[in-house]
Amino acid sequence: FYAPELTCYKHRIITMKKLVILFPAVLIVAVATCSKPKVTDTISNIPTSATMFYTTLSDTIPQKNLHVFLPADVRGIRLLAINGPGEVRYFDYEADPEKVLSELSKVGFFLSDTRSDTTSRKITFDDLVIDPLLAESEYYYASSFWNVDRSKFEVYECIKTPMKHQVLIDRQSNRILHRVVYLNS
């Protein structure tokens, strides 16, 4: 009794059984021979003292004062300390420096607060202080703020509780580097 269709069918079944057995074996060998990715120095140097988020000026400056900061949707970074209440934000934008300083002076504050300023005042680079909880992250994520050519920038500060605005103004252009520190208590 000869049935060629039956032979082919049996042959296909045997081939499928071999494939079912062979495929997992090949997969196991492939996975075993692959090397795991190695952590590079670049990744291991990322600071862990804070979590970094993106933010906008409209999240930071009161709406009534935003008309000076064009465009209002300027993006920046927000750093939150992991082990404490520290928070700081950084922005880099172009605007008329006089208008920026004037508008920061107009930001509201509680009359009972004795720390708030009614005007922006000129300070030195040495007056810029970093919260120890955020230092590593600030230097890493906001290096454009901290590594400027000091001879080309003027530094201003305006405290409007609960925020302290520190503004670096490029003397040769309308570039503004704006740091907003959230004050504790």
C-alpha distance (Angstrom), angle and dihedral (degrees) to the residues before:
residue distance angle dihedral
F1 . . .
Y2 3.79 . .
A3 3.83 122.9 .
P4 3.85 112.3 170.0
E5 3.82 92.1 -177.9
L6 3.78 90.5 57.5
T7 3.81 92.4 50.6
C8 3.79 92.1 52.2
Y9 3.76 90.4 47.3
K10 3.82 91.5 51.9
H11 3.79 90.1 46.8
R12 3.81 90.4 53.2
I13 3.79 90.8 50.0
I14 3.80 91.5 50.9
T15 3.83 90.7 48.0
M16 3.81 91.8 49.6
K17 3.82 90.5 49.9
K18 3.80 90.0 51.7
L19 3.81 90.5 48.3
V20 3.81 92.6 48.6
I21 3.80 89.7 52.3
L22 3.80 96.0 39.4
F23 3.83 98.3 47.9
P24 3.84 97.1 61.8
A25 3.80 89.8 45.5
V26 3.83 91.5 53.0
L27 3.80 90.5 45.6
I28 3.82 92.0 51.6
V29 3.81 92.0 49.4
A30 3.83 91.3 47.5
V31 3.79 93.2 50.7
A32 3.80 92.7 44.8
T33 3.80 93.3 51.9
C34 3.80 95.4 47.6
S35 3.77 113.9 97.3
K36 3.76 121.1 -132.4
P37 3.82 116.9 -113.2
K38 3.76 112.3 -95.9
V39 3.80 121.0 -131.1
T40 3.78 108.2 -116.8
D41 3.77 126.4 -143.7
T42 3.80 89.9 -108.9
I43 3.78 92.5 61.9
S44 3.80 94.2 41.6
N45 3.83 90.5 52.7
I46 3.80 94.0 60.6
P47 3.80 106.1 113.5
T48 3.77 119.1 -116.0
S49 3.82 98.9 -164.6
A50 3.81 92.2 96.7
T51 3.76 143.1 19.4
M52 3.80 115.9 -121.0
F53 3.81 123.5 -141.8
Y54 3.78 133.5 169.5
T55 3.78 118.4 -112.0
T56 3.81 139.6 169.9
L57 3.78 135.0 -131.0
S58 3.79 88.9 -112.5
D59 3.83 87.6 62.7
T60 3.81 90.2 53.0
I61 3.82 111.3 31.9
P62 3.83 119.9 58.7
Q63 3.82 112.3 -101.5
K64 3.82 94.4 -116.6
N65 3.82 90.8 59.1
L66 3.80 97.2 45.5
H67 3.81 98.0 87.6
V68 3.82 89.7 84.4
F69 3.80 93.9 54.1
L70 3.78 101.8 72.6
P71 2.95 116.6 -142.5
A72 3.79 98.8 27.8
D73 3.79 91.5 -156.4
V74 3.81 93.5 68.8
R75 3.79 106.6 151.5
G76 3.76 123.7 -135.3
I77 3.77 140.4 156.7
R78 3.78 130.0 -89.7
L79 3.80 120.7 -155.6
L80 3.81 120.5 -162.2
A81 3.79 118.7 -169.6
I82 3.78 113.0 -122.4
N83 3.81 95.7 -150.8
G84 3.78 101.8 39.2
P85 3.78 149.0 7.4
G86 3.83 97.4 -71.8
E87 3.80 121.1 133.2
V88 3.79 131.1 168.9
R89 3.82 134.4 169.7
Y90 3.79 131.0 -158.3
F91 3.81 130.1 -159.1
D92 3.80 133.5 179.3
Y93 3.81 116.4 -163.3
E94 3.80 144.8 134.4
A95 3.79 121.0 -108.7
D96 3.79 140.7 132.7
P97 3.84 102.9 -72.6
E98 3.80 94.4 -146.7
K99 3.80 91.7 52.8
V100 3.79 91.8 47.5
L101 3.81 92.9 52.2
S102 3.80 91.5 44.0
E103 3.80 92.7 49.8
L104 3.81 93.1 47.3
S105 3.80 87.7 54.8
K106 3.81 89.1 55.4
V107 3.81 95.2 54.6
G108 3.80 107.8 115.8
F109 3.78 127.8 -111.5
F110 3.79 138.2 173.0
L111 3.80 112.8 -81.8
S112 3.80 89.7 -140.0
D113 3.81 90.6 61.5
T114 3.79 112.0 97.1
R115 3.82 95.5 -170.3
S116 3.81 98.6 64.3
D117 3.79 121.0 101.8
T118 3.77 125.9 -136.4
T119 3.79 91.5 -153.6
S120 3.80 139.8 24.2
R121 3.77 112.3 -99.3
K122 3.77 130.6 -157.0
I123 3.81 114.9 -113.3
T124 3.80 135.7 171.0
F125 3.78 129.3 -105.6
D126 3.80 87.6 -108.6
D127 3.82 89.0 63.1
L128 3.82 91.1 63.2
V129 3.80 105.5 101.8
I130 3.79 126.5 -169.0
D131 3.79 123.7 -147.6
P132 3.83 105.9 -117.0
L133 3.81 89.5 -133.9
L134 3.81 90.0 60.2
A135 3.81 103.1 30.8
E136 3.79 98.8 103.6
S137 3.80 92.9 45.9
E138 3.80 94.5 44.1
Y139 3.79 92.9 53.9
Y140 3.79 90.4 47.0
Y141 3.82 102.4 43.3
A142 3.81 98.9 30.8
S143 3.78 100.6 39.3
S144 3.82 90.8 134.1
F145 3.81 88.1 64.7
W146 3.80 97.0 45.4
N147 3.82 99.1 38.7
V148 3.81 99.9 53.0
D149 3.79 123.0 130.6
R150 3.81 98.3 -97.0
S151 3.79 92.3 -153.6
K152 3.82 90.6 64.2
F153 3.81 99.3 48.6
E154 3.79 137.9 67.5
V155 3.81 119.2 -152.0
Y156 3.80 125.0 -140.0
E157 3.77 132.5 177.6
C158 3.78 133.3 -163.4
I159 3.80 122.5 178.4
K160 3.79 114.8 -150.5
T161 3.77 105.4 167.0
P162 2.99 125.4 -93.5
M163 3.84 86.2 23.4
K164 3.76 135.0 54.8
H165 3.82 113.1 -157.5
Q166 3.79 116.3 -154.3
V167 3.78 114.3 -175.1
L168 3.80 128.5 -169.3
I169 3.80 111.3 -160.3
D170 3.78 120.8 -162.4
R171 3.83 107.0 -132.6
Q172 3.81 92.1 -149.5
S173 3.81 100.3 47.6
N174 3.79 142.2 13.0
R175 3.79 93.2 -93.7
I176 3.79 113.0 138.4
L177 3.79 124.7 -166.6
H178 3.78 105.2 -165.0
R179 3.80 124.9 -167.5
V180 3.80 120.4 -172.3
V181 3.81 115.9 -165.8
Y182 3.79 118.6 -167.9
L183 3.77 108.7 -137.9
N184 3.79 120.0 -136.2
S185 3.82 115.3 -122.9
